Amino acid sequence: MVATVTTASATEMQNNFGRYLSLVQGGSEVIITRNGKEIGRFVPRDAAVSYLTDSLTGILKGNDTADNAREERLREKYAITD
């Protein structure tokens, strides 16, 4: 899990990239803002992989495999019946 979260403006990030890179290497997350709105996040690799796998959870139904899900989508798209 991410140790700390730091917020930096896009300008601060640009001017102090090395500092923020060191924070991320140390396990911290950096939120980048522009005009006070979040535009992105700079996260450690392990956290990024975790976010990706968490976002994919539940996409496949039941015990389906990726191949079965793909085949089902193609059948629906091209109206293929058995």
mmCIF file of the C-alpha atoms, coordinates in Angstrom:
data_MODEL
# 
_entry.id   MODEL 
# 
loop_
_atom_site.group_PDB 
_atom_site.id 
_atom_site.type_symbol 
_atom_site.label_atom_id 
_atom_site.label_alt_id 
_atom_site.label_comp_id 
_atom_site.label_asym_id 
_atom_site.label_entity_id 
_atom_site.label_seq_id 
_atom_site.pdbx_PDB_ins_code 
_atom_site.Cartn_x 
_atom_site.Cartn_y 
_atom_site.Cartn_z 
_atom_site.occupancy 
_atom_site.B_iso_or_equiv 
_atom_site.pdbx_formal_charge 
_atom_site.auth_seq_id 
_atom_site.auth_comp_id 
_atom_site.auth_asym_id 
_atom_site.auth_atom_id 
_atom_site.pdbx_PDB_model_num 
ATOM 1  C CA . MET A 1 1  ? 0.000   0.000   0.000   1.00 0.00 ? 1  MET A CA 1 
ATOM 2  C CA . VAL A 1 2  ? 1.097   3.606   -0.541  1.00 0.00 ? 2  VAL A CA 1 
ATOM 3  C CA . ALA A 1 3  ? 2.937   5.093   2.446   1.00 0.00 ? 3  ALA A CA 1 
ATOM 4  C CA . THR A 1 4  ? 2.110   8.773   1.934   1.00 0.00 ? 4  THR A CA 1 
ATOM 5  C CA . VAL A 1 5  ? 0.348   11.002  -0.552  1.00 0.00 ? 5  VAL A CA 1 
ATOM 6  C CA . THR A 1 6  ? 1.821   14.320  -1.667  1.00 0.00 ? 6  THR A CA 1 
ATOM 7  C CA . THR A 1 7  ? 0.120   16.940  -3.828  1.00 0.00 ? 7  THR A CA 1 
ATOM 8  C CA . ALA A 1 8  ? 2.076   19.081  -6.307  1.00 0.00 ? 8  ALA A CA 1 
ATOM 9  C CA . SER A 1 9  ? 1.092   21.495  -9.024  1.00 0.00 ? 9  SER A CA 1 
ATOM 10 C CA . ALA A 1 10 ? 2.169   20.680  -12.560 1.00 0.00 ? 10 ALA A CA 1 
ATOM 11 C CA . THR A 1 11 ? 4.690   23.512  -12.381 1.00 0.00 ? 11 THR A CA 1 
ATOM 12 C CA . GLU A 1 12 ? 6.150   22.237  -9.093  1.00 0.00 ? 12 GLU A CA 1 
ATOM 13 C CA . MET A 1 13 ? 6.377   18.742  -10.582 1.00 0.00 ? 13 MET A CA 1 
ATOM 14 C CA . GLN A 1 14 ? 8.164   20.075  -13.653 1.00 0.00 ? 14 GLN A CA 1 
ATOM 15 C CA . ASN A 1 15 ? 10.604  22.198  -11.671 1.00 0.00 ? 15 ASN A CA 1 
ATOM 16 C CA . ASN A 1 16 ? 11.343  19.560  -8.999  1.00 0.00 ? 16 ASN A CA 1 
ATOM 17 C CA . PHE A 1 17 ? 10.917  16.299  -10.881 1.00 0.00 ? 17 PHE A CA 1 
ATOM 18 C CA . GLY A 1 18 ? 13.877  14.621  -9.172  1.00 0.00 ? 18 GLY A CA 1 
ATOM 19 C CA . ARG A 1 19 ? 12.417  15.287  -5.726  1.00 0.00 ? 19 ARG A CA 1 
ATOM 20 C CA . TYR A 1 20 ? 9.048   13.805  -6.658  1.00 0.00 ? 20 TYR A CA 1 
ATOM 21 C CA . LEU A 1 21 ? 10.695  10.861  -8.400  1.00 0.00 ? 21 LEU A CA 1 
ATOM 22 C CA . SER A 1 22 ? 12.562  10.100  -5.166  1.00 0.00 ? 22 SER A CA 1 
ATOM 23 C CA . LEU A 1 23 ? 9.297   10.223  -3.222  1.00 0.00 ? 23 LEU A CA 1 
ATOM 24 C CA . VAL A 1 24 ? 7.692   7.734   -5.602  1.00 0.00 ? 24 VAL A CA 1 
ATOM 25 C CA . GLN A 1 25 ? 10.734  5.463   -5.469  1.00 0.00 ? 25 GLN A CA 1 
ATOM 26 C CA . GLY A 1 26 ? 10.309  5.508   -1.700  1.00 0.00 ? 26 GLY A CA 1 
ATOM 27 C CA . GLY A 1 27 ? 6.710   4.281   -1.993  1.00 0.00 ? 27 GLY A CA 1 
ATOM 28 C CA . SER A 1 28 ? 4.813   7.577   -1.884  1.00 0.00 ? 28 SER A CA 1 
ATOM 29 C CA . GLU A 1 29 ? 2.131   8.700   -4.299  1.00 0.00 ? 29 GLU A CA 1 
ATOM 30 C CA . VAL A 1 30 ? 2.154   12.185  -5.844  1.00 0.00 ? 30 VAL A CA 1 
ATOM 31 C CA . ILE A 1 31 ? -1.078  13.809  -7.031  1.00 0.00 ? 31 ILE A CA 1 
ATOM 32 C CA . ILE A 1 32 ? -0.461  16.335  -9.804  1.00 0.00 ? 32 ILE A CA 1 
ATOM 33 C CA . THR A 1 33 ? -2.804  19.319  -10.040 1.00 0.00 ? 33 THR A CA 1 
ATOM 34 C CA . ARG A 1 34 ? -3.367  22.096  -12.538 1.00 0.00 ? 34 ARG A CA 1 
ATOM 35 C CA . ASN A 1 35 ? -5.473  25.096  -11.561 1.00 0.00 ? 35 ASN A CA 1 
ATOM 36 C CA . GLY A 1 36 ? -6.387  23.263  -8.351  1.00 0.00 ? 36 GLY A CA 1 
ATOM 37 C CA . LYS A 1 37 ? -7.836  20.207  -10.131 1.00 0.00 ? 37 LYS A CA 1 
ATOM 38 C CA . GLU A 1 38 ? -6.288  16.747  -10.095 1.00 0.00 ? 38 GLU A CA 1 
ATOM 39 C CA . ILE A 1 39 ? -4.954  15.839  -13.529 1.00 0.00 ? 39 ILE A CA 1 
ATOM 40 C CA . GLY A 1 40 ? -2.913  12.755  -12.730 1.00 0.00 ? 40 GLY A CA 1 
ATOM 41 C CA . ARG A 1 41 ? -1.064  10.614  -10.247 1.00 0.00 ? 41 ARG A CA 1 
ATOM 42 C CA . PHE A 1 42 ? 2.538   9.536   -10.052 1.00 0.00 ? 42 PHE A CA 1 
ATOM 43 C CA . VAL A 1 43 ? 2.524   6.155   -8.276  1.00 0.00 ? 43 VAL A CA 1 
ATOM 44 C CA . PRO A 1 44 ? 5.041   3.406   -7.521  1.00 0.00 ? 44 PRO A CA 1 
ATOM 45 C CA . ARG A 1 45 ? 4.975   0.528   -9.995  1.00 0.00 ? 45 ARG A CA 1 
ATOM 46 C CA . ASP A 1 46 ? 3.639   -1.973  -7.454  1.00 0.00 ? 46 ASP A CA 1 
ATOM 47 C CA . ALA A 1 47 ? 0.729   0.326   -6.633  1.00 0.00 ? 47 ALA A CA 1 
ATOM 48 C CA . ALA A 1 48 ? -0.044  0.806   -10.339 1.00 0.00 ? 48 ALA A CA 1 
ATOM 49 C CA . VAL A 1 49 ? -0.219  -2.971  -10.863 1.00 0.00 ? 49 VAL A CA 1 
ATOM 50 C CA . SER A 1 50 ? -2.488  -3.228  -7.822  1.00 0.00 ? 50 SER A CA 1 
ATOM 51 C CA . TYR A 1 51 ? -4.802  -0.502  -9.167  1.00 0.00 ? 51 TYR A CA 1 
ATOM 52 C CA . LEU A 1 52 ? -5.007  -2.289  -12.513 1.00 0.00 ? 52 LEU A CA 1 
ATOM 53 C CA . THR A 1 53 ? -5.825  -5.705  -11.085 1.00 0.00 ? 53 THR A CA 1 
ATOM 54 C CA . ASP A 1 54 ? -8.344  -4.185  -8.666  1.00 0.00 ? 54 ASP A CA 1 
ATOM 55 C CA . SER A 1 55 ? -10.079 -2.394  -11.546 1.00 0.00 ? 55 SER A CA 1 
ATOM 56 C CA . LEU A 1 56 ? -10.353 -5.638  -13.519 1.00 0.00 ? 56 LEU A CA 1 
ATOM 57 C CA . THR A 1 57 ? -11.905 -7.589  -10.652 1.00 0.00 ? 57 THR A CA 1 
ATOM 58 C CA . GLY A 1 58 ? -15.436 -8.557  -11.519 1.00 0.00 ? 58 GLY A CA 1 
ATOM 59 C CA . ILE A 1 59 ? -15.145 -8.068  -15.269 1.00 0.00 ? 59 ILE A CA 1 
ATOM 60 C CA . LEU A 1 60 ? -15.174 -11.794 -15.897 1.00 0.00 ? 60 LEU A CA 1 
ATOM 61 C CA . LYS A 1 61 ? -18.301 -13.551 -14.680 1.00 0.00 ? 61 LYS A CA 1 
ATOM 62 C CA . GLY A 1 62 ? -18.107 -16.704 -12.580 1.00 0.00 ? 62 GLY A CA 1 
ATOM 63 C CA . ASN A 1 63 ? -15.349 -19.103 -13.554 1.00 0.00 ? 63 ASN A CA 1 
ATOM 64 C CA . ASP A 1 64 ? -15.010 -17.808 -17.108 1.00 0.00 ? 64 ASP A CA 1 
ATOM 65 C CA . THR A 1 65 ? -11.581 -17.408 -18.583 1.00 0.00 ? 65 THR A CA 1 
ATOM 66 C CA . ALA A 1 66 ? -10.482 -14.497 -20.722 1.00 0.00 ? 66 ALA A CA 1 
ATOM 67 C CA . ASP A 1 67 ? -10.809 -16.706 -23.829 1.00 0.00 ? 67 ASP A CA 1 
ATOM 68 C CA . ASN A 1 68 ? -14.382 -17.655 -22.929 1.00 0.00 ? 68 ASN A CA 1 
ATOM 69 C CA . ALA A 1 69 ? -15.290 -14.019 -22.302 1.00 0.00 ? 69 ALA A CA 1 
ATOM 70 C CA . ARG A 1 70 ? -13.775 -13.006 -25.661 1.00 0.00 ? 70 ARG A CA 1 
ATOM 71 C CA . GLU A 1 71 ? -15.672 -15.766 -27.463 1.00 0.00 ? 71 GLU A CA 1 
ATOM 72 C CA . GLU A 1 72 ? -18.929 -14.711 -25.796 1.00 0.00 ? 72 GLU A CA 1 
ATOM 73 C CA . ARG A 1 73 ? -18.423 -11.067 -26.829 1.00 0.00 ? 73 ARG A CA 1 
ATOM 74 C CA . LEU A 1 74 ? -17.741 -12.110 -30.435 1.00 0.00 ? 74 LEU A CA 1 
ATOM 75 C CA . ARG A 1 75 ? -20.857 -14.294 -30.492 1.00 0.00 ? 75 ARG A CA 1 
ATOM 76 C CA . GLU A 1 76 ? -22.951 -11.386 -29.225 1.00 0.00 ? 76 GLU A CA 1 
ATOM 77 C CA . LYS A 1 77 ? -21.365 -8.923  -31.657 1.00 0.00 ? 77 LYS A CA 1 
ATOM 78 C CA . TYR A 1 78 ? -21.894 -11.096 -34.727 1.00 0.00 ? 78 TYR A CA 1 
ATOM 79 C CA . ALA A 1 79 ? -25.146 -12.723 -33.526 1.00 0.00 ? 79 ALA A CA 1 
ATOM 80 C CA . ILE A 1 80 ? -23.708 -16.228 -33.709 1.00 0.00 ? 80 ILE A CA 1 
ATOM 81 C CA . THR A 1 81 ? -25.926 -18.972 -32.285 1.00 0.00 ? 81 THR A CA 1 
ATOM 82 C CA . ASP A 1 82 ? -25.067 -22.590 -31.568 1.00 0.00 ? 82 ASP A CA 1 
# 
